[in-house]
Amino acid sequence: MTEPARRRRGPRWLFGNVVLPAVFTAALVAVVVNRWDDLSPIFEDPDGSLLLIAVLVVVGHSLNSAEFWLLYRAQGMAIGLLENWMVFTAGQLGNLLPGQVGTLYRFRYLKVVHDFSYTRSGSSFGANLVITFASSAVAGLLGLAGVVLAGGTARWWLVAAFAALGVGSSMLVFVPMPHVRWLRGTPGRVWHGFRSGWEDIRRRPSVAVGVLVLDLAKYVLVAWRFQISFSLLGVEEPVWYFLVIAPAAGLAGALSFTPGGLGFREAFVTAAAVGMGSELDVGLLAATVDRGVMLATSVLLGGAGYAYTFRRMRVARAAAGVP
């Protein structure tokens, strides 16, 4: 492959990248306006809670970027931890635009600066997705166990959902990907490159465990953020309660196709909060507070990341004689 395929801006693209985000934004604005009396004290007279959420977002992003750093290193790429963080933050900023621009930018950067093929970038993303499923299952089950030990109840369908997620991700880790030798041409090369990168990672279980531990640590931070966001709206629960909700945010980010996961993340978090007994509008407002802080930090960190990575790309292209 010479470059990631550009998506055609047909009806499906417009629906996922324009129509749905517009509908979700309108719904969020309507809820915020309706409950502004509850939200206004948070922003008009902040007590340091928003700053703490921002710090937790930054630390969580650094852990998430470190996951990809481990996966890239497992495939032989010599990339520094700081450089990888800058690439990650630039990608997070780009993904606020339609069409997953940030992900494509990350792929392009790694290709130009490190000669890392698009298919191997894809296999790293695939590996991270599988590990996200596994860590979501572990975090959710731990959270439910903590809720029960604290005297609460665990809904059976949540236990079943997290257990199924854990079994499914385990199968993907332990069962080798097929060669699919009948594929020819570009599809065959894409599959071969993806499979090769995936098998590189599968042969290094210590890397998978390291990524899993980082992802679980990230979920603990997300749970802490939600605990703060919900407390600002008068909901006081132990951190175990929010460790059940945190995987919803991670899964939404991994599976969403709207810009920045707009609407998907709020819907997933709200559904998980309702499943744990919170009111629907409280869950949505808490997710919106967290989203607002995330947007602010993404713009600040992403701007720095883009400036850093764009300069390195320009230097690499000049060294290769590419205008």
C-alpha positions, 0 to 999 in steps of 0.5 A: 500500500502506498497510502491509506485509502481515502473514504468516499464522501457518500451518503454513509460518510455524511450520515456518520460524520455530519448527520449523527454528530449534529443530532447528538450535539443538538441533544446534548445542548438541549439537555445542558440548557434544560439542566443549566441550573445544576451545571452553572455552579461547576463552571462559574465557581470551580473548586479545583475539581475540573483541574483535577479531571484535566490532570487525570485526562493528561495522565490517562492519555500518556498511559494510552500512548504508552500502550501503542509505544509498547506495541510499536516496539514489539514490531521493531520500530525505534520510536521514543516515548516522548515522540510517540506521545506527541504523535498520539496527542496530534492524532487525538486532536485530528480525530475531532474532525470527520473521517478519522483524520487523526488516525490517518495522520498517525499512520502517515507520520509513522510511514514517513518518519519510521518507514512503518507500513500502514498494515503494521500500523493497522495490526497495532491498532487491532492488537490494542482493540483486542486488549481494550476488550480484555481490559474492559472485561477485567475492569468491569468484573472487578468493579462489579465485585467491588460493588457487591463487597461494598453491599450493593448488587450486580446486575446479571446482564452486566456480569454476562456482558463483561464475561462474554467480552473477556471470553471473546478477547481471549479467543482472539489472543490465543487462536492464530490468525489464518494465512488466507493464502487464496487472497491475491493482489493488494488485499493479500498484501494487506492481510499478510502485513496485518497478520505478520504484525499481529503474530509479532505481538502474539509471540510476545505475551509480556508485551500484551500483559504490559499493555493490559496493565497500562489499560487497566490503570487508565480505566482506574483513572477514568473511574476516578474522573467519573467519580468526580464528575458525578459528585459535582452533580450530587451523586456520591458512590464508591470508585468501584461503581464507576469502574463498571462505567469506565469501560463503556467510555473506552469501548465507545472510543474504540468502536465509534465512527463519529468525530471524536466519538461524539454522541457514542461516548455519551450514550455508552456512559449514560447507558452504563450509568443507568444500568448501575442505577443512576438517572439518565439525565445525570449520567448524560450531564456527568459524561458531558462535563468530562467531555468538556474537559477532554476537549480542552486538554485535547486542543492544548496537547494536540496543538503541541503534538501537531507542531512537533510531528509536522516538523519531524515529517517535513525534515524526514521528507526533505532528507528523502528528497520528497517535496 
